[in-house]
Structure formats: structure tokens, C-alpha cells
Amino acid sequence: MPISWSFPVSSSLPAPQAAGIEIFGAEPTAVAAERDRALAYLRELGLADVAEIQDEKQDEKQASEKNGAWLARLRLRPDIAAAWTPGFDTTGLRPLLDQRHPGDPERNLEREIVVALLAAPVAFRYPSHDELAAAVRIKRDIVQAAYKTELAFDTEQAERPADYWTYAEDTGFTVLPGKSLIEALRKASQPEDSGKLYSFSCYRATEYVTLLGIAQELARSNPALLAQLQRRWETRAIMSGLFHDVFLREYGSMEAPLPPKYYVPGDRLWFRNPDERSADAEGFEGSWVFYLGSGLFNNFWKHEQPFTLTTKCVEIYHWRDGVYVDAAGKTRLDESIVEAKVRVSLADPAEVERILKLMVRLREPRGVYVDGGCIDTTRECVRWVCPGTADLVIPPA
């Protein structure tokens, strides 16, 4: 079950221990073999000394709930967790890893992902080391794609490169037969590939970046499933709620929220707009983004200027200052006003502190606007994808 966390926390109470990574199965020898592969991976990354391992046998009820009587748990040592991820805050991991492993930025992204998983307040569960390794690669590829993704903001229009995509109202944007889904996604979302910015929502952009990360991993580890994905996208797009159900696993909940500063690079998340009036403007109900690691969140509108938690919260706070009603009676936002307000606030440390006290709170339920902040209680990551263990099932068109 997820660990409930609320702030502030009394310093006299012991810190909750990380749940970390669980590798599970029905046979102890098989689980031990997968655990040893995971340990070898940690050694390869230079992280074996910061982790602790615990083998557990589940009782009958737990085994039924967790799909296996045996599991191996890998998590950060308590002393390392207290020093590196105090209060489950993962936003400061990257400088520590860069100092520990200098001159290795690409591999340090991988290390940051793994350490965040080892520090998790809720267990990340895998039926094999292969699924763990695939999950890390997907997160890495999502981060790299999110860094490059930029859109033209337009809540009412949508377009894609005509040499790769076609559109019909009943099927959505689909890939032209014979055109690579991977290349189609890159061209639609990455201006360095296409030379153009295309218009679609940040929510749809998160789907494309996620799908690209999945497709890249399937090309490596499960070509048969990639072929199914390709065929499906040539026939009918998977979008919105169905996309979430098919491809993603949500962790945390409103009842048992994640710590406000717990993030894993490559996971999708939502910042809520806690101001009711400006939230009525289309496209400003909140902001869907990816955590990039290094304390940064991607910026779909200026990809070379990613947000920190501070700048993201200050921007969303000032949405309330740009709201107006146009001649047609529609609620809109003047982003030039928002940008000016953000610049002024960021130059005033006391004002930044005031805004963060309001915004770095857990969000309220949908439809409630009283005293909540913009931090969501959940995050989203990709399902298992490896042959024989994948729980990502492509539905028929």
C-alpha cells in the first residue's frame, strides 16, 4: 500500500523507510537469480554500496495480492536515504551523483533514475530484472525526448507533418502506412527533426513523448509488440483516458499522496492550477509535464528553458493575473501579463517564498478550490513491456 505523507513532520518521529524496488515471483530460486542480476546492474552503475537487499516470503494473502510468494527488495540504505533524499525529496540527487561520478552526464541520468526508484516511498514492482532495466531505459528515453519537444501553443487547432500523418474525426491522427511510428512521433514533436513547431495540447504531447519512449524500447526488446503498436497507430490512435489505461501505471493516490518533492526522471505528472477563475481558461486548468531530473521539469513551449519547481509554481500562480473574458464571453489568458508578473516575482526572494508556501501544497480534489496548492498526489510511469511479462496490451482498433 502507498505510504501516506503529510507536512510538516515532527523531527522526533523516525523517517519512513523507502519501499524501493521489488522483484517478485513464485519460486525463490528464480527470484534470487533475478535479484542477483539486479545487483550486478547496481555494481555496474557504481551504486551497490548505497543499496540494501532484503529477501521476503509473503503470507498467502500478500502472495495473492502481489502475484508471487517471494520477493527481493532493493532500496537505499537508511543513512544514504536520509542524506540524499530527505523527506523523499529527489530533486537534489543529480549534484550528488555528478560529484560521485564526474564527467559522466548521460550515465548519471540513468543513475538518478535508479536511485529515485531505490528511494521510492511506494514499491516499484517488476517480475524480472529485464523489466526493471527496460523501465529505466524507457524513463531515460522519455527524458531525452522531453528535452527536445516543443509545440506551438493553440488550444483549438491541431496539426501534424503531412508526410507522416493523416487525420479523420473517428480515428484521430494516424500514421501513414509504411511510415515509422518512431519517426512520425519525432517529426511531430521535435522541431530539430522537422524544422517546424506543430500545434497540439501539452496533454497530447505527453502522450507522444511517452509513446516514443515505449516504441524505442520495444524496438530493442520486444519487436513483436512494436509491430502491434505500429499497426494500431496506422488504424486508430489511442488517446486520453484509454491511453492512460493501456500504457501507464499510476502510483500514489488522493488518500495516500506521494511526498510533494518525490519525482522520478521520465515520469509524467500534473501541476494543478489552484485558482478557480483562471482554471476556466482552456489550456490553463493545469500543466502536464515530465520530470527531467536535475530538479527540472520540461517546457513544451520553450524547450531550452526547462522549469524548476520554483519557476513552475510561480508561473502557475500568476496565471490568475492574466485572466480576462474576450468579446465572445470566453475566458482567456494574456500570457504577456503573466510573464511580466513572473519576472517581477522571481526578482524578489520574499515574494517567491510567499508564493511557494501557497503552491507547494498538495492539490485539492477536482472541483474544489479552497486552500490547496498545485502539487499532484500521484505520478505516472509505463507498464511492463518485455516478452513473457508485459502487461501492456494493445487493444484491437
C-alpha positions as CSV (number, residue, x, y, z in Angstrom):
1,M,0.0,0.0,0.0
2,P,1.2,3.6,-0.6
3,I,2.8,5.4,2.3
4,S,0.7,8.4,3.4
5,W,2.8,11.5,3.9
6,S,1.7,14.9,5.2
7,F,3.7,18.1,6.0
8,P,5.1,19.2,8.4
9,V,6.6,16.1,10.0
10,S,7.7,16.2,13.6
11,S,11.5,15.8,13.9
12,S,11.0,13.4,16.8
13,L,9.5,10.8,14.6
14,P,11.6,8.3,12.7
15,A,11.7,8.9,8.9
16,P,9.6,6.4,6.9
17,Q,11.7,3.8,5.2
18,A,11.8,3.6,1.4
19,A,9.9,0.8,-0.2
20,G,12.2,0.8,-3.2
21,I,12.3,-1.8,-5.9
22,E,10.6,-5.2,-5.6
23,I,11.4,-8.1,-7.8
24,F,8.8,-10.8,-7.3
25,G,8.0,-14.4,-8.3
26,A,6.5,-17.7,-7.3
27,E,9.9,-19.6,-6.9
28,P,12.6,-18.5,-4.5
29,T,15.4,-19.7,-6.8
30,A,14.1,-17.7,-9.8
31,V,13.6,-14.6,-7.7
32,A,17.2,-14.9,-6.3
33,A,18.6,-15.2,-9.8
34,E,16.8,-12.0,-10.9
35,R,17.9,-10.3,-7.7
36,D,21.5,-11.2,-8.4
37,R,21.1,-9.7,-11.9
38,A,19.8,-6.5,-10.4
39,L,22.7,-6.4,-8.0
40,A,25.1,-6.8,-10.9
41,Y,23.4,-3.9,-12.6
42,L,23.8,-1.8,-9.4
43,R,27.5,-2.7,-9.3
44,E,27.9,-1.7,-13.0
45,L,26.4,1.7,-12.1
46,G,28.6,2.0,-9.0
47,L,25.6,2.1,-6.7
48,A,25.8,-1.3,-5.0
49,D,27.3,0.3,-1.9
50,V,24.3,2.6,-1.3
51,A,21.7,-0.1,-1.5
52,E,20.4,-2.7,0.9
53,I,18.8,-6.0,-0.1
54,Q,16.1,-7.9,1.7
55,D,14.6,-11.2,0.7
56,E,11.0,-11.7,1.8
57,K,8.5,-14.5,1.8
58,Q,4.9,-13.3,1.6
59,D,2.0,-14.8,3.5
60,E,-0.9,-16.3,1.5
61,K,-2.8,-13.0,1.3
62,Q,0.2,-11.0,0.4
63,A,1.3,-13.5,-2.2
64,S,-2.1,-13.4,-3.8
65,E,-2.1,-9.6,-3.9
66,K,1.5,-9.3,-5.1
67,N,1.4,-12.1,-7.7
68,G,4.2,-14.1,-6.1
69,A,5.1,-15.7,-2.8
70,W,8.7,-14.5,-2.9
71,L,10.3,-11.1,-3.5
72,A,13.6,-9.4,-3.3
73,R,13.5,-5.8,-2.1
74,L,16.3,-3.4,-3.1
75,R,16.3,0.1,-1.5
76,L,18.6,2.9,-0.4
77,R,20.3,2.3,2.9
78,P,18.6,4.4,5.6
79,D,21.7,6.6,6.2
80,I,22.0,7.2,2.4
81,A,18.3,7.9,2.1
82,A,18.4,10.5,4.9
83,A,21.4,12.2,3.3
84,W,20.4,12.1,-0.3
85,T,16.6,12.1,-0.3
86,P,15.5,13.8,3.0
87,G,11.7,13.5,3.3
88,F,11.7,11.6,0.0
89,D,12.9,14.8,-1.9
90,T,14.7,13.5,-5.0
91,T,15.2,17.0,-6.6
92,G,18.7,17.3,-5.2
93,L,20.1,13.9,-6.4
94,R,21.9,15.0,-9.5
95,P,24.6,17.2,-8.0
96,L,25.4,14.3,-5.6
97,L,25.7,11.8,-8.4
98,D,27.7,14.2,-10.6
99,Q,30.2,14.7,-7.7
100,R,30.4,11.0,-7.1
101,H,30.7,10.1,-10.8
102,P,32.2,13.2,-12.5
103,G,32.3,13.6,-16.3
104,D,29.5,11.0,-17.0
105,P,26.3,13.0,-17.5
106,E,24.4,10.5,-19.7
107,R,25.1,7.6,-17.3
108,N,24.3,9.9,-14.3
109,L,20.8,10.3,-15.7
110,E,20.5,6.6,-15.6
111,R,21.9,6.5,-12.0
112,E,19.5,9.3,-11.0
113,I,16.6,7.2,-12.2
114,V,17.8,4.1,-10.4
115,V,18.5,6.0,-7.1
116,A,15.0,7.6,-7.3
117,L,13.5,4.1,-7.6
118,L,15.6,2.8,-4.7
119,A,14.3,5.7,-2.6
120,A,10.6,5.3,-3.6
121,P,8.0,5.6,-0.8
122,V,5.9,3.1,-2.7
123,A,7.3,-0.1,-4.2
124,F,8.1,-0.2,-7.9
125,R,7.4,-3.9,-8.7
126,Y,8.9,-5.9,-11.5
127,P,8.6,-9.6,-12.4
128,S,12.2,-9.7,-13.7
129,H,15.4,-7.7,-13.9
130,D,14.7,-7.3,-17.6
131,E,11.6,-5.4,-16.8
132,L,13.5,-3.2,-14.3
133,A,16.2,-2.5,-16.9
134,A,13.6,-1.8,-19.6
135,A,11.7,0.6,-17.3
136,V,15.0,2.6,-16.6
137,R,15.7,2.8,-20.4
138,I,12.1,4.0,-21.1
139,K,12.4,6.7,-18.5
140,R,15.8,7.8,-19.9
141,D,14.5,7.9,-23.4
142,I,11.4,9.9,-22.3
143,V,13.6,12.5,-20.6
144,Q,15.8,12.8,-23.7
145,A,12.7,13.2,-25.9
146,A,11.0,15.7,-23.5
147,Y,14.1,17.9,-23.5
148,K,13.7,18.2,-27.3
149,T,9.9,18.5,-27.6
150,E,8.4,22.0,-28.3
151,L,4.9,22.9,-29.5
152,A,3.1,25.9,-31.0
153,F,0.5,26.8,-28.3
154,D,-3.0,26.5,-29.7
155,T,-5.9,25.0,-27.7
156,E,-8.3,25.0,-30.7
157,Q,-6.1,23.7,-33.6
158,A,-4.0,20.6,-34.1
159,E,-1.6,19.6,-36.9
160,R,1.0,17.0,-37.8
161,P,3.6,16.6,-40.5
162,A,1.6,15.7,-43.6
163,D,4.3,13.3,-44.9
164,Y,3.8,11.1,-41.9
165,W,0.3,11.6,-40.5
166,T,-3.3,11.8,-41.7
167,Y,-6.4,12.8,-39.8
168,A,-10.0,11.6,-39.6
169,E,-12.5,12.6,-37.0
170,D,-13.4,9.0,-36.0
171,T,-9.8,7.7,-35.8
172,G,-7.7,10.8,-34.8
173,F,-4.3,11.4,-36.2
174,T,-2.9,8.2,-37.6
175,V,0.4,7.3,-39.1
176,L,0.5,6.8,-42.9
177,P,1.0,3.1,-43.8
178,G,4.7,2.2,-44.2
179,K,5.9,5.2,-42.2
180,S,7.8,4.5,-39.0
181,L,5.8,5.4,-35.8
182,I,9.0,6.4,-34.1
183,E,10.0,8.8,-36.9
184,A,6.4,10.1,-37.1
185,L,6.4,11.0,-33.3
186,R,9.8,12.7,-33.6
187,K,8.8,14.8,-36.5
188,A,5.5,15.8,-34.8
189,S,7.1,16.8,-31.5
190,Q,10.8,17.7,-32.1
191,P,11.5,20.9,-34.1
192,E,15.1,20.0,-34.6
193,D,13.9,17.0,-36.5
194,S,11.1,18.6,-38.5
195,G,12.2,22.2,-38.7
196,K,8.7,23.3,-37.6
197,L,6.5,23.7,-34.5
198,Y,3.2,21.9,-34.6
199,S,0.1,22.8,-32.7
200,F,-1.4,20.5,-30.1
201,S,-2.0,20.4,-26.4
202,C,0.6,19.7,-23.7
203,Y,-1.5,16.6,-22.7
204,R,-1.3,15.1,-26.2
205,A,2.4,16.0,-26.2
206,T,2.9,13.9,-23.1
207,E,1.3,11.0,-24.8
208,Y,3.6,11.4,-27.9
209,V,6.7,11.6,-25.7
210,T,5.6,8.6,-23.7
211,L,4.7,6.6,-26.8
212,L,8.1,7.4,-28.3
213,G,9.9,6.1,-25.2
214,I,7.8,3.0,-25.3
215,A,8.4,2.4,-29.1
216,Q,12.1,2.9,-28.8
217,E,12.3,0.3,-26.0
218,L,10.1,-2.2,-27.9
219,A,12.4,-1.9,-30.9
220,R,15.2,-3.1,-28.6
221,S,13.4,-5.7,-26.5
222,N,10.0,-6.6,-28.0
223,P,9.7,-6.1,-31.8
224,A,6.5,-8.2,-32.0
225,L,4.8,-5.8,-29.6
226,L,6.2,-2.8,-31.5
227,A,4.7,-4.2,-34.7
228,Q,1.3,-4.4,-33.0
229,L,1.7,-0.8,-31.8
230,Q,2.6,0.3,-35.3
231,R,-0.4,-1.4,-36.9
232,R,-2.7,0.1,-34.3
233,W,-1.4,3.6,-34.9
234,E,-1.9,3.2,-38.7
235,T,-5.6,2.4,-37.9
236,R,-6.8,4.4,-34.9
237,A,-5.0,6.5,-32.3
238,I,-5.1,5.6,-28.6
239,M,-5.8,8.8,-26.7
240,S,-6.8,10.4,-23.4
241,G,-8.3,8.0,-20.8
242,L,-7.7,4.9,-22.9
243,F,-4.0,5.9,-23.4
244,H,-3.7,6.1,-19.6
245,D,-5.3,2.7,-19.1
246,V,-3.3,0.9,-21.8
247,F,0.2,2.3,-21.3
248,L,0.5,3.8,-17.8
249,R,0.6,2.8,-14.2
250,E,-0.4,5.4,-11.7
251,Y,1.1,5.4,-8.2
252,G,0.1,7.4,-5.2
253,S,-3.5,8.5,-4.6
254,M,-5.6,11.2,-3.0
255,E,-6.0,9.1,0.1
256,A,-2.3,8.2,0.3
257,P,-0.5,11.0,-1.5
258,L,3.1,10.9,-2.7
259,P,5.6,13.3,-1.0
260,P,5.4,16.7,-2.7
261,K,9.1,16.5,-3.9
262,Y,9.3,12.9,-4.8
263,Y,9.9,12.6,-8.6
264,V,11.5,10.0,-10.8
265,P,13.1,11.2,-14.1
266,G,10.8,10.2,-17.0
267,D,7.6,10.0,-15.1
268,R,4.6,12.0,-16.2
269,L,2.9,14.4,-13.7
270,W,0.4,17.2,-13.5
271,F,0.6,20.6,-11.8
272,R,-2.9,21.8,-11.0
273,N,-3.9,25.4,-11.3
274,P,-5.5,26.1,-7.9
275,D,-7.1,29.4,-9.0
276,E,-10.7,28.7,-10.0
277,R,-11.2,31.7,-12.3
278,S,-8.1,31.3,-14.4
279,A,-8.5,27.5,-14.4
280,D,-11.7,28.1,-16.5
281,A,-9.5,29.2,-19.4
282,E,-9.0,26.4,-21.9
283,G,-5.4,25.0,-21.6
284,F,-4.8,26.5,-18.2
285,E,-6.6,24.0,-15.9
286,G,-3.1,22.8,-15.1
287,S,0.1,21.7,-16.7
288,W,1.1,18.2,-17.8
289,V,4.9,17.8,-17.8
290,F,7.7,15.3,-17.3
291,Y,10.3,15.3,-14.6
292,L,13.7,15.6,-16.3
293,G,15.9,15.0,-13.3
294,S,18.3,17.6,-12.0
295,G,15.4,19.4,-10.3
296,L,13.9,20.3,-13.7
297,F,10.6,19.9,-15.5
298,N,10.2,20.1,-19.3
299,N,8.8,23.2,-21.0
300,F,6.7,22.3,-24.1
301,W,6.7,26.0,-25.2
302,K,10.4,26.8,-24.8
303,H,12.2,23.5,-24.7
304,E,15.6,25.1,-24.0
305,Q,14.2,26.8,-20.8
306,P,13.0,23.9,-18.6
307,F,11.3,24.8,-15.3
308,T,12.5,24.4,-11.8
309,L,9.8,23.6,-9.2
310,T,10.1,27.3,-8.1
311,T,9.7,28.8,-11.6
312,K,6.8,26.3,-12.4
313,C,4.9,27.2,-9.3
314,V,5.5,31.0,-9.7
315,E,4.3,30.8,-13.3
316,I,1.1,28.9,-12.5
317,Y,0.4,31.2,-9.5
318,H,0.5,34.2,-11.8
319,W,-2.0,32.7,-14.3
320,R,-4.6,34.4,-12.2
321,D,-3.2,37.8,-13.1
322,G,-3.6,37.3,-16.8
323,V,-7.2,36.1,-17.0
324,Y,-9.8,38.1,-19.0
325,V,-13.1,37.5,-20.8
326,D,-13.0,38.1,-24.6
327,A,-15.7,39.7,-26.7
328,A,-17.3,36.3,-27.2
329,G,-17.6,35.7,-23.5
330,K,-14.8,33.1,-23.4
331,T,-12.3,33.1,-20.5
332,R,-8.7,33.5,-21.8
333,L,-5.3,34.4,-20.5
334,D,-2.9,37.1,-21.6
335,E,0.5,35.4,-21.3
336,S,2.4,38.7,-21.7
337,I,0.9,39.9,-18.4
338,V,1.8,36.5,-16.8
339,E,5.4,36.7,-18.0
340,A,5.8,40.2,-16.7
341,K,4.4,39.3,-13.3
342,V,6.7,36.2,-13.1
343,R,9.8,38.3,-13.8
344,V,8.9,40.7,-11.0
345,S,8.2,38.0,-8.5
346,L,11.3,36.0,-9.3
347,A,13.4,39.1,-8.6
348,D,12.0,39.3,-5.0
349,P,13.1,36.4,-2.8
350,A,10.4,37.2,-0.1
351,E,7.7,37.1,-2.8
352,V,9.0,33.8,-4.1
353,E,8.9,32.4,-0.6
354,R,5.3,33.6,-0.1
355,I,4.2,32.1,-3.4
356,L,5.9,28.7,-2.7
357,K,4.2,28.4,0.7
358,L,0.9,28.6,-1.2
359,M,1.7,26.5,-4.2
360,V,3.9,23.7,-2.8
361,R,0.9,22.1,-1.2
362,L,-0.9,19.0,-2.3
363,R,-3.7,19.8,-4.7
364,E,-7.4,19.5,-3.7
365,P,-9.9,17.2,-5.4
366,R,-11.2,18.2,-8.8
367,G,-13.8,20.9,-8.5
368,V,-12.6,22.1,-5.1
369,Y,-10.8,25.5,-4.8
370,V,-10.2,26.4,-1.2
371,D,-6.6,26.3,0.1
372,G,-4.8,23.6,-1.9
373,G,-1.7,24.0,-3.9
374,C,-0.5,22.8,-7.3
375,I,1.3,19.6,-6.4
376,D,-0.5,16.4,-7.5
377,T,-0.8,13.4,-5.3
378,T,0.2,10.9,-8.0
379,R,2.7,10.2,-10.8
380,E,2.5,8.0,-13.9
381,C,5.0,5.5,-15.3
382,V,5.0,3.0,-18.1
383,R,3.7,-0.6,-17.8
384,W,5.9,-3.7,-18.2
385,V,6.9,-4.3,-21.8
386,C,9.2,-7.4,-22.1
387,P,8.3,-10.6,-23.8
388,G,6.6,-13.1,-21.5
389,T,6.0,-10.5,-18.7
390,A,4.5,-7.5,-20.5
391,D,1.2,-6.2,-19.1
392,L,0.9,-3.6,-21.8
393,V,-1.8,-5.0,-24.1
394,I,-2.6,-3.2,-27.4
395,P,-6.4,-3.2,-27.8
396,P,-7.9,-4.0,-31.2
397,A,-8.9,-0.9,-33.2
